[in-house]
């Protein structure tokens, strides 16, 4: 699906404006029930992060050939996002391609080799993953060809490309343009306009 024919940026803007969660009271989101328990709120948060991840792919401009048969997403570490991603992959395609998911409990040389061989296009790093592991990932050859997404404070300063943040009871994301200096891809201007820029 050519980039010029992708969904208009207002679709992603709508997702961002409506994706909200709170840890103290119930809420109602479009087409969702009320959420009142902390357990359900946590699950809902990761449902929304999975939605973002699927949307991010549409707003990456690739400068090198990408797999033609599927969109490939990896998760490193233990995370509540695994189930929502599995469900989304069963129900949705991205750019008219099926989504292939790969899960790794930790980052090893074998893991890096596997992700490079599989030509993974997006890597989600769980908040439980240590800083040294993140730094190892961003220094690897894999990071040149895959968007690295995290969910903890300081992730972009560690070299991650996009980082989920909780702000004003909403899930938003931040990025550091410097982290893309050695990449074979870039974020579209539309996505950059929606992100918070950090140095």
N, C-alpha and C positions, 0 to 999 in steps of 0.2 A: 504493500500500500504506500504510494508516494507520499512524501511528507506534506506536500501542498494540499493533499486530500484528507489529511487527518482531521479528527474532530476539532471544531473551533475552540480557541482558548477559553471562551466563556464557559464551556462545559467543565473544564478543570477548575475555573474560578468558582463555579457553582458548587463543585465538590468541596472545595476548601471552605467556602462560606457556610456550608451546611454541616460539615463534619465537626461536631463538638461533643465534648463529654465532660462530666463533672464527677468529682469523687465524694460529694456531700449530699446530692439530691438527685431525684429521678429526672429523666429527660425524655423527650419524644423527638425522634428523628423521622424524616420522611420514610414511609413504608416500613417502620420498625415499631416494635412494642415499647412500652415504658420500661426503663431500666432503673432499678432501685437498689440492688445489692452490689457490693464492691466486686464480687466475683463476676457478675454479669457485665458490669461496666468495663472490667479489664478485658473480657472477651470481646466486647464491642469495640474497644480501642484498637484491638488487633485486626478485627474485621475491616476497620476503616484504613488502617495502615496497609493492609493487603490491597485495598482498592487503590490507594495512592500508588503503590508499586506497579500495579498494572497500568495506571495512567502515565507514570513516568516514562515507560518504554516508548510511548507515542511521541514524546517530546525530546528524544535524543537524536542528534544528527550524526550519523555514522560516516566516518571518512574511509573506512576499510570494509571489505566484504563481510557480511554477517551470515549466519546459517540460514538457508532458505527453507528448511523443513519445519523449524520450530523456534519459539522464543525460549531461551534457557535462563533460568533463575536458580541461584543457589542460596542456601541459608547456612550460616556458620554459628554454632552454639545452640543451646536450648532456648526456645522462645515460644510464646503463645501465638505467634503468627503462623506457625506451621499448619495447623488445622484450617484456618481461613484461606491460606494460599492453596492448599489441596482442594478445598471446595471451589474456590474461584477458578482453578485450572480445569476442573471438571465441567464447569458451567460456561466458561468464556474462552474465546480466542483473543489473541492480540495481533492486530494487523493481519487478520484472516489466517493466523497460524496457531497451532496448538501450543500449549505451554508445557515445557518439560521442567520438572523441579528436582533439585539435588540437595540433600541435607547432609551436613558434616558436623559432628559433635565438637571437633576442634580443628585447628589449622596445622597441618604437617606438610612436609615436602611432597608427600604422596597426594595430599589434598590439593595443593597448588598445581601439581602436574595434572591431576584429573580435571580440574576446572579449566586449565589451559587447553587440554586435549578436547574437552567438550565444548570449548568456545562459549563459555558462560557469558551472558551479556549484562546481568545484574546480580550483585551479591548483597544480601542483607546480613548485617552483622548484629547479633543479639547483644543486648546491653551487658550480659554476663561475661562477654569476651574481654580479656585483659588488653590494656593499652599496648603492651609489647607485641601482642598477636596482631592487633590492628596495624601497627607500624610495619610489621613483617609483611602483611598483606599489601599495603600501599606501596611498598618498595619492590614488590614482585612484578614480573612481566604481566601477570594476570590483570593488574589494576590499569594497565594501559588500554585494555580492550573491554573492560567491564565497569559499569557504574556501581560504586560502592556506597551503600546506604546504611546508616546507623541510627541509633536512638538514644544516645546519652550525651550529656554535657561535655563539650570539648572534642567531640568526634571529628569535626571538620578541621580543628587545629592539629589533630593527629594525622591528617591527610585524607580523611574520608570525603567523598564528593557531595553527598546530601545527608542531612541529619534531621530526623523528626524531633520537634520540640513541642512541649505543651505550654501554650500561652493563652491567657484570657479564656481558659476552659475550652480551648480549641487545639486541634492537632495541626501544626504548621510545619514548615521545613526551612532549613537554612543551607547555604552553600558558600564555599570559598572558591572564587574563580581561579586562584593560584593552584588549587589541587588538580586542575585539568591540564596543566602545562605540558605534561608528557603523554597525554591520552590521544588515542586515535578517534575520539568522538568528542562532542561538546553538547551542552544543553542548548535547546532552542532559546531564542530571545524571549519567546512567550513564557516559558517556564521560569527563566531568570527574573522576569518582572514580578512573578508571584512569590519568589523566594526571598528570605531575608539574607542579605549579604554580610558575611563576616570576613575579617581580615586574617 
